[in-house]
Amino acid sequence: MKRLDDLDEAELLALAVASEEEDARIYLTFAQRLRANYPHSAAMFEEMAAEESGHRHQLLAQYESRFGTELPLITRQDVKGFLKRNPIWLHEDLQLEAARRHAAVMEVEASRFYARAAERAHDTGTRKLLADLAEAERGHEKMAERLDDELKSSGAADEEEETRKRLFVLQIVQPALAGLIDGSISTLAPIFAAAFATHDSWNAFVVGLAASIGAGISMGLTEALSDDGVVTGRGHPWVRGAACGIATAIGGLGHTLPYLIPDFWLATAIAGVVVACELVIIAWVRFRYMETPFASAIVQIILGGLAVLAVGILIGSS
């Protein structure tokens, strides 16, 4: 593996050509992955790709004028200490902010490379081209800021913000809410049945712990395996599964943990208060993110929760 300082001018130009080709492909991949949800940002990345292609043509023309048409095969992977690209563009669920940050880093690194290469070039034409490209890449460092300004001025920023909110609801809120409802309500019956059947806090805690963790694993796997997110746009299945499973376990553990208190009736009273808080939180989440009227959400959730709670108490007391 060579160091940058070991490259001659032909190799520097060939390396710059290969780098511009790769950067253009990365920007086009960003555009492809983002186009469905963020069309305006995708257009900006396509513009960046076109500019990188223009740089490549300039570099190729300079190379051919000096060294002919035989281009040495050299890439950034062949040069020690040369800029590397973390392959975030391979992610199916590429996030807009991650793409913007990565593009900004790419341009900073490219600018530094061209500035260093210009210092090593002795031919005035090559030196001027590399210095000009260093300036051009420095101008691209503010791409994210320019992109934000253009999006705001065109009104596209509001549209993309709405898209982000919609994706957050689809990918995180919906599966987490389903898990929270299941964990908070479905575990009421076994926990309170065990509590009133034994009047023993520890037994109730053990049952609640098993029910909560078991429900979390079950709901998480069910959510993850139900939809790969390719068609629905609901994101990576294991991210949704984790959100659903963790929320399910939290929902059950909320009214399980009070049974660590040895006094059975005190533990039950606290568990009842926790259940009420859980139901109100679920109703608020449905109101906030699912556009369900708060009064309607409260009635639906509380009626369902009370029904399950009553079943558990009745079965445990029989």
N, C-alpha and C positions, 0 to 999 in steps of 0.2 A: 504494500500500500504506500503510495507516494504522499509526500507533504505538498501543500499548495506552492511553497517556494521552490519546489523541485520541478515544476511544470514549465515547459517552454511556451512561447506565445501560441503556437498551433494547438497545444493541449489545453491552454486556458480558454481559447475560443471554442474548441470542441466541447469542453466541460460546460461553458456558458450556454451553448446550444442545447445540450442534453438537459440542463437544469431548467431552461425556459420551456422546453417541451413537457417536462414533468409538471412544472407549475401550472401550465395551461390546462393539462389534463385534470389536475386537482381542482382547479376553479370550475371546470366544466362538470366535474362530478359533484361539487358543492351545488351548482345550479340544478343539476338533475335531481339530487336528493331533496332539495328545498322547494322545487318549483310548485309542487302540489299544494303546499301550505303557505309558502312565502314567495309568490310570483315576482314581486318587485325586487326583493333581495336576490332572487335567482337571476334576474336580468342584470343586476349589478355584477354578479360573479361572472356572467357570460361576457360582460364588457371587460372585466379584468383578464379573462382568458384570451380575448381578442388582442388586448394590449401585449400580453406575453408572447402571443404568436407573432405580432409585429416585431418585437425585440428579437425573436428567433430568426426572422427573415433578415434583419439587419446584420446579425452576427454571421449568418451563413454567407451573405453577400461579401462581408469583409474577409471571411475565411477563404472563399473561393478566389477572391482577387489576389490573395497572397500565397495560398498554399495549394490551390487546385481543388478538385472535387472529391478527393479521398479523405474522408473525415475519420480521425482516430476514434476508436471505441473507448470512451472514458465517461464515467458517470460519477456523481458525488460519492457513491459507495466505494469508489476506488481511491478516494483522496482522504488522507488522515485529517481529522479536525474539520472537515467540510460540513456545511449545513445539512442536517438530516430532517426528514419530515415524518412526524408521528402519524400513522395511518388512521386518523379519525374519520377520513372521508370514506372508509370502508364500512362504517356503521350505518345500518339501515335506518336507525332512528336518529340521524344527525340533528343536533340542536343548532338553531340559528346563531346564538351567541357564541357557541364553540367554534363554528365556522368563521365568524367574523374575527375572533381572537386569533385563530390559527392563521388566517390570511394576513393579519397585521404582523405577526411574527415572521411569516414567510418573506414579507417585503423588507423588513428590517435586516434579516439575514442576507437576502439577495443584494441589498444596497451595500452592505459591508463587503461582500464578496467582490462586487464590481469595483469598489474603491481600492481594495487590495490588489486586484488584478490589473487595474489601470497603473498602479505604481510600478508594477513589474514589466509593463509593456514598453518596448523601445520604439516601435513604429508609431509615428505621430497619428496616423489614421486610426490604428487600433486603440491607442491610448485615449484619443478623443471619444471614440465610440463607447469604450468601457466607462469613461468618466461620465458621459451623457447618460448612460444606463444607470449608473449609480445615483445620479440626480433624479432620474425618473422614478427609480424604486423608492428613494427617500420621499418623493411626493406621494407615493402609494401608501406610505406608512400611516397616513391619516385616512385611509380608506374607510375604516369603521365610522369615524367622525363624519366624513363626507356622505357616507351611506345613510347615517341617521338624519343628517340635515336634509338630504333629498327626500327621504321617506316622509319626514315631517312636513316639508313644504308641499308635497304632493297629496298629503292625506293618507298615504299608504301605511304610515306608521300606526295609525289608529286601526286600520284593517288588520295589520300583522299582529298588533297587540291583542285584538279580539281572537285571532287565530291561536295565539299562544294560550290564551285563557281557555279556549275550547279544547285544545289538546291537553292542557293540564287537567281539565275536568274528565276528559275521556280516559286518560292514561293513569291518573292518580286518584282523583276524587271519587269517581264512580266505583272502582274496585274497592277502595278503602271504605267507602260508605257501606257497600254491600257487606264487607267483612265486619264493620262496626255494628251494623244492625244484627247480623247473625250472631256475633259474639256476645252482644249485650242482651239479646232477647232469647235466643235458643238455649243459652246456658242457664237461664233463670230457673227453669223447671228442675233439672237435675241437682243444681246446687241447693235450692231451697227445699226440695224433696229430701235430700240427704240431711239437711240441717234439722228439719222438723221431725224426721224419722228417728234421728239419734239424739237430738238436743246436745250434740257434741261439736264444738267449734272445729276441732282438728279434722274430724271426719268430713265435715262440710268443706273445709279447705282442700283436702286431698281430692275430693270429687270435683270441686271447682277447678283445681289446677289441671287435673287430667282432662276435664271437659274443654277447658279453654285452649290448652296446647293442642289437643287432638283436633278441635274445630279449626284452629289456625292452620294446621298442616293440611287438613282436608280442603278448606276453602282456598288456601293458597295454590294447591295443586290443581284444583278444579278451575280456578280462574286462569292459571298459566296454560293449561292444556285446552281451554275452550276456544281460544282465538289467537292465531299467530300475529294479528295486527296488520298483516299486509294489505288486506282489502279494506278493513274498517278504519285503519289509521289510529288504532288504539295503543300503539307503541309496543315496545318489547314485551313479550308475554311473561317473562320472568320478573320484570319490574312490576307489572300489574299484579302478578301472583304474590310477590313479596309485600306489596302495599295491602293487598286483600288479607293475606295470612297474618301479618303483623297486627293490622287493625282488628281482626277477629279475636286474636289472642288478648289484645289489650281490652277489648270490650268485655270479655269474660273475666279477666283478672281483676277488673275494677271492683266488682262486687264479690270477688273471691278473697282478696287480701284482707278485708275486715275480719275474716274468720281466723286470722292469726291471733286475735284477741281471745283469751281463754273464756271470758264471760260470754256465754252463748247469747243472751238477750241483748247485751250491749253490742256485740258483733253483728247481730241481725239488724238492729236498729240502724247502725252505721251503714251496713250493706244496703238497707232500704233507701237511705239518703243518696248513696252512690248511684243506685239504680235510677232514681229520679233525675239526678244530674246527667246521667248517660242519655236518658231519653230526651231531655231538653237539648243536649248537644247534637244528637242525631237530627232532631227536628230543625235546629238552626242550620246545620249543614245542608239539609234538603232545601231549606228556604234560601240559603245563600248561593248555592251552586246549582241546584236542580230546579230553581224557579217554582218551587212548591209554596203556596200560601202558608205562612207560618202557623196560623190557626188550624188549618187543615192538617199540616204536618204534625202538630202537637197532638191533635185528636187521634190521628191514625196511629202514631207511634205509641202514645200512652195507652190507648185501648188495647193494642196488640201486646204491649209489655205487661199490662195488668192481667190480661187473660192468661198469658203464659205463667206469670208469677202465681196466680191463683191456682192453676193446675198443679204446680210444684208443691205449694203449701198443702193443698187438699190431699194429694197423693201421699206426701210425707206424713201427714197427720192421721191418715186412715189406719 
